[in-house]
Amino acid sequence: MPQITYDAYREDVVGRANVSDTPELIDYYRRLSTLGTGALWTVANKIEPWQPSSSSVPMIWRFQDLRGDVLRALDLVTPEQAGRRVVYLENKGRSDVVAAVGWLYSGLQVMKPGECASSHRHSASALRFIMEGAGAFTNVDGHKMTLGANDFVLTPNGTWHEHGVAEDGTICIWQDGLDIPLMNALDANFYEVHPDLRQAISHPVNDSLALWAGSGLRPAGQAWAKRYSPLLKYEWAPTYEALSRYAGVSDGSPFDGIIMDYVNPATGGPVMPTIGATMQMLRPGERTKAHRQTGSFVYQCAKGRGWSVINGQRFDWQERDIFVVPSWMYHEHANASVTEDACLFSFHDLPVMHALGLYREEALGENGGHQPVLS
């Protein structure tokens, strides 16, 4: 039987734990373990790293590889059987918590015309980004919204919600993004099914859009005290128009091109307390410089094609492909076309990082700001 060692994390640096095993210490450690305790110096350098060391790895899921299997689920299970008919994305380093990256979950949900999943609510905050199909809808606390390709919709923490596709629609696929792993890590996750399985539509269809989507305008006399955005649907056409206008008057970010945050129009803050979202445009032939951030990102290509270099690995992407950037890993993006722009949607946990005072960002200061591609 191999000898247990307790000094695997020693560092010969002043101020760091550097204690070597001795027979007497090993006996001491074994005694402590019987009491449900341990010596901090045996694990201090492990649990307090010099910088973030994510167990997540950069990954890409190509839609053309997944689409057939996502559609096959239509013939294998019903929404009633499955609750939600979803193929989830699993990061190789986070399979223990079913995360796509960090503490974020992602999956591809598919529904047929005439289907509607049962209404439910949970502690996790959630979002949907429509990938293909026509006739999709979501009902959030009685606010029904019709959805089209590249539309972004919220189903915030604690809200009753259900999804479906109209009878005259087509098969629809969308990406689900949630903070389920974070809620589970905090031991704070609850899940409820609506007692009637469906909720009433108690507001005019698309009313949140009519009230809150005015550019630079806010409806007079409308109070909003909830911690999430009152605008529950962000449509693709005005989003792309806003990016195009911004590109006409600005060089944008050297790290992200033309980038804009989806915001809560009542506060100017993130759309939900634990999940933020952005849309960015890479102009024809544009290649950004590398930087890294405390925070995990799930990207989906909404338009065009290109590639990203993440921690020295190149990932080529096109429309509907999804890839992830783990926390504190250098990343940069490039548009593969010299005539057309490319757009990347992303959701992330930066609201958590900012709220807790943990956000940091660092540019790559060598090689002209570009990473060498290692693989």
Beta strands, then each sheet from edge to edge (+ up, - down):
strand 1: 59-61
strand 2: 86-88
strand 3: 105-111
strand 4: 120-122
strand 5: 126-132
strand 6: 136-140
strand 7: 143-147
strand 8: 152-155
strand 9: 161-165
strand 10: 172-178
strand 11: 191-193
strand 12: 233-234
strand 13: 258-261
strand 14: 276-282
strand 15: 291-293
strand 16: 297-303
strand 17: 305-310
strand 18: 313-318
strand 19: 322-325
strand 20: 331-335
strand 21: 342-348
strand 22: 361-363
sheet 1: 1+ 19- 16+ 21- 14+ 13-
sheet 2: 2+ 3- 10+ 5- 8+ 12-
sheet 3: 4+ 11-
sheet 4: 7+ 6- 9+
sheet 5: 15+ 22-
sheet 6: 18+ 17- 20+
end
